[in-house]
Amino acid sequence: MEFISVFDVFKIGVGPSSSHTLGPWKAALQFMKHASEKGWLQNQSVLRVHLYGSLSLTGKGHATDLAVMMGLMGFDPETVATELIPDYIEEIKQQKSVKFNMHELVFDPEKDIVFEKEFLTFHANGLLFLIENTQGEVFSETFYSVGGGFIMWEGESAAEMAHTNTHPYPVSHSRQLIQHCQKHQLNISSVVMQNELVDRKHHEIEEGLLKIWDVMLECMYQGCHSWGYLPGSLQVKRRAGEVTDKMIGTKNYHDRHGWMEQIRQKKPGFQETIKWVGSFGIAVNEINASFGRVVTAPTNGSAGVIPAVLMYYLCFVNQQAVPGRDRCFFCDGGGGSDRTVGRHT
């Protein structure tokens, strides 16, 4: 049984799709790293990408081609300046080349990204990367984007893919999780924390969770303060900014923390609370659709749900909770506190 960490499920990346954008981006980046390690990156070598199956059929709509280009340039979806992505893409189109680790490879996206009609046998989301050097020699690898931002490399050996699960509470289904909780008198968050502590120190887990929350909060804030239309030919109107603008009234804040505080002071009724929570989720979805940074939770399509629930808790349930300061927001998992999120009703 392979252990899947919280940090595997919640990945910081770029929208609009975990399987069609984030996965191909990571696959392209991994291919270039492999090619660099094996000495295949040479000036004037030709780079080509073939997209198969679902990645080909809906690739343009999900910006698969743009994501691939970003990965080929070596950008990390977790840290790239998303506002500069259009400039990077335009540079490739104008230069008809890709630069990676001081090497410049010939790459014209108009002809070197090929949208194939067929499906590969292993999975619907297949990518084939090729580098042909000036001597006519070819290095290629095939990847699959299997959902949630996870990728598989066709060249991985069984030994590389196998993982020994040394975690104290292995879970493959919900019944097993309940059994752990009942047998050891733990809540769910404590079970998760004890498993995570096998691979990371406590402070690393807290810092990682706070980083994830920071991206979620920024995503909601930006989405609730954006107007106009989403990218693309359909001209879909943004909704979150308009709705929250009406509910917030006169703005007495200058940053996202002030925004949260003003929302807390509203003390809305049931119907308005539902509108707020819906707007939080929609805000994330609109940032996701705009090639912005979101947290895959566990897919980009559902990326707005958990941020919206956490904002509901912070703004309308426990208004004194502060992420990183209070144990009631992120459980310590070690039994040192009874004030965990799971025990609030």
N, C-alpha and C positions, 0 to 999 in steps of 0.2 A: 504494500500500500504506500503510495507516494504522499508525502505531507505537502499540503498547500497552505502557505503562510497567509496571514492577513495582508501582507505586503505583495503577495501574488494576486490576491483578489482585488485589492484597491491599488491600482497603478495610476500614477500621474502621467498623463499623455495629452494628445491633441485629437480633437474630433474631426469628422463626425461619427466614425464607426470604429469600434474596437477590433473587429475582424477585417474590415476593409480599408482602414486607415492606419491605426496604430500597429496592427500585426505586420502589414507590408512594410511600414516604415522600419520596424525593428528587424525584419528579415533583410532588407536592403543594407542596413547598418551592419548586421552580423556578417553578411556576405563580403562586404568591403573589408571588414576586419580579418576574415579568413584569407581573402586574397592578399592582403598586406602581409600577413604572417607567412604565407607561402611564397612571397616574392613575385606575385603576379601583377602588381601595380607598377606599370611602366608608362612613361610619357608616350603618347600617340597610340597606345593600345585602344581598341574599340570596345565599348561597353554596350550590352544589350540586355533588355528585360522582356520576358514573355509572361503575360498574365493569362491565367486559365480559369474557366468555369465562372463562378459567381464574381470573382474579382474582375473578370473581363466584361461580364454582362452589365454590372452596376458600378464599374470602376470610376467612370467619369463623375457620376453623381455623388460618390463617396470620397472623391479626391484621392483615389488610390494611386493614380499616376503622380500627383503632387507629393504624396507621402513617400513614395518610392524615391523620388528625386531628392527629397530632404535626407533620407537615409543614406543615399549614395554619396552625399556631400559630407556625411559624418556627423550630422546634427543629432543631438539627443532630444527626443520628444518631451522629456521631463524638464529640460532647461532652456530649450531654444526660445529666443525672443519671438513670440508668435506674430507680433506686429510686423516683423521683418520678413516673414515667410514669402509674401508676394514678391519682394525684391530679390530674394534668393532664387526663386523660380524663374523670374524674368532674366536673371543673369545667366542661368543655364541655357535658356532659350536663345538668348542673344549670342553667347559665346559658343554654343553647341559643344560644350565640354563640361566635365565634372572634375573638380579638384578634391583630392583626398590624400592626406599625409604627404603634401608637397609634390604629388604626382598629378598630372593633368591627362585625363583620358577622353578620347573622342566620344561624344554622346549627344545625339540630336534627338530630343524626346519625341519629335513629330514622327520619326521613323524607327527609333531604337527602343521605344516602348510599344510592344506588339500586343494587341488585344486578340487573343486566340479564341476560336469558337468552341473548341473541345474542352472537356473536363479531364483532369488527371484522375487516375483510378483511386488514389489514397484518400483524397479530400477535395471538396468543391472549390476551396480557395488555394490555388496553387500558383507559385511563382518560380520561374526559371531565370537565373542570372548567368550571363556569359561574359567573359573577357577574352578577346582575341588579340594576341600580341602581334608585333610587326613581322614575326616569322611565321604567322599563320597558326600558331599553337593556341589551343582553347582551354580555358579553365571554366568550369560551370558547376553550379550547385542548385538544387531544387529545395524550396521551402514551402511550408503549408501554414496558413494562418487559421488556427483551429478554434478561434473564438475567444473573447475576453482579453484580447491582446496577447494571447499565448501563441508561440510559433514552434514548429517542429522542423528540423533539418533532416533531409533524407539521408544524409551521410552519417548521422549519429549512430554509434554502435550500441548494441544492447547494454553493454556495461555502462556507457555514458548515460543512457536513459533510465537505468535502474537506480533507485534510491533506497537505501536502508532506512526504515522509519524507526528512529530511536526516541521518539517523542512519547511522553508518559501516558497521554490520552489519545490514542489513534481513533479517528472518527471517519467512517465511510458512509454512515447514514444516521438519520436523526435519532433512531432508537438507541443506537450506541452512545450518542451524546447524552441522552437522558439517563442512561445507565451509569455513565461516569458521574454525572451530577448527583444522582441518588446515592450511589455507593460511597462517594468520597465527600458528600455534603458540600459540594461546590456549586456556584452558579455558573452559567454558560461563559460569562466573561472571564472567570477565574480559570476555567478549563482551557480556554483559548490562550490566556496569558502564560500558563504553565508550559504549554506546548511551544509558544514563541520563545520562552526563556532558554530553550535548548540551543537556539541558533543566535540569539542576540542578548545583550545585557539589558537590564531593566530600563536604564536611561536611554538606550538606543531605541527601544520600542516606543517609549513615550515621545521622544523627539520625532520619530518617524510618523507616529499618529498625529502629532501636532502639525507636522508638515502637510500631511494629507488634509487635515481640517483647514489649514490655512489656504490651500488651493480651493477647497470647496467654498469657503467663505468668500474669497475673492471672486470666484466664478459667479456666485449668487449676487454679489454686490455689483459687479460689472453688468450682469444680465438685467438687473433691476434698474440700471441707469443707462440703458441703451435703447435707442428708438430707431425708427426707419424700417428697413426691409432686410431680410436675411439674404446672403449671397445666393446666386443662382437665377435661372430664367423664370422661375415660378413667381418671383416677387412676393414671397410670404411676409406679411407684416409682423414685426416684433410686437409681443403683447405684454411682457413682464414689466417693462418700463412704464408703459401707459397706465396699467392697472395699479402698480405700487405708487405711482405719482399721485393718483387720486386718493389713495388710502393714507398716504403719509402726510398730506397737507403741506403746510409751510415747513421747509427744510431748515432744521436747526443743527445741522451736523456738517462735517467736512471730510469725514473718512468712514470706513466701514464699521468701526467700533461705535462711533457716534450714531451711525445709522441704526445699529442694533439697539442702542440705548433708547433712541426715539421710538422704535417699534415697541419696546418693552413698556414704555410709558403710555402707550395707546390703550392698553387693557381692553382689547376688542371683545365683542360678543362672539358666539359660536360661528355664525355665518361669515363674519369678517375674518375670523381666525382661519377658517377654511380657505378664504380667498388669499390670505397671506401665504399659507402653506403651498397652495397651488402655484402662486406666483414665484415662490422660491424654486420650485421644481421646474417650472417653465423657463425661468431665467437661465438655469444650467443648460437646459435643452437648447436654448437659443445660442448660448455661447458655444456649445458643442457643434451646432449646425454651422457656426461661423468659422470653423477651423481654429477654434480657441482652445485654451488649456482647461481640461477637466480631469476628474478622477474617475477612471473606469470602475464601476461599482455595481456588479461585477462586469457589466458591459457598458459601452458608451450610451446605448439606447436607454438604459435605466439609471444613468449617472445622476439624475436629479432627485431620485427618491430619498436616498440616505441623507444628503445635505439638507433637504427640506424637513425631514424628520428631526434632525439634530437642531436645526434652527427653531422648530416648533418647541422643542424641549428647552432651549436656552432662552427664548423670548417669552414663552407663554406658560411654561411649567415650573422651571427652577430659574428664576430671573437673577439669582445671586451666583449661579454657577459660572465659573471662568475656566475655559480650557487651559490645562497646564498648571493650574493652581489648585483646583478642587478635585478630590478623589471621586466625586460623584459624576464627573464627566468621563474620565478615563480610569477604569478600574485598575487598582494596583495588582490585582490577581494573586497576591501573596497572603491574603487573609488579614492584612493589616488594617483594613477598613471595612465597615459594613455599609458605608454610604456609596454603593455602586449604582450605576444607571439601572441595572437589572432589578434592583429592589424598590425603585420608585414606582408608585402607582398613580 
